[in-house]
């Protein structure tokens, strides 16, 4: 009856963060705090990890202009700084640690802690860094 079902799979056998991390960085040689990973400007946050403090206690007002996509060069100036991001349908405090040609990654404030988060730049309506 169940001749073609997959073999037994126990998700506890995988350390999920390391399992996923290995897909992007084979051998685990790169990552936050390692050579080749974006580092903050002198005297700033070290190791590429989340900030050690919560974001500012206010919510800024969204600028009136809107774009089809955010230019990576413009948001690069916000690296390792508290940044408020407005996406289509969502807004939040963000601490960017990487800016690529089409995406941005860093840590998103979830009300009580920072979690790693990435998003395509074409989903960002506007941003403001502090």
Buried (B, 14 or more C-beta within 10 A) or exposed (E): EEEEEEEEEEEEEEEEEEEEBEEEBEEEEBEBEEEEBBBBEEEEBEEBBBBEEEBEEEEBEBEEEEBEEBEBEEBEEBBBBBBBBBBEEEBBBBBBBBBEEEBBBBBBBEEEEBEEBEBEBEBBBBBBBE
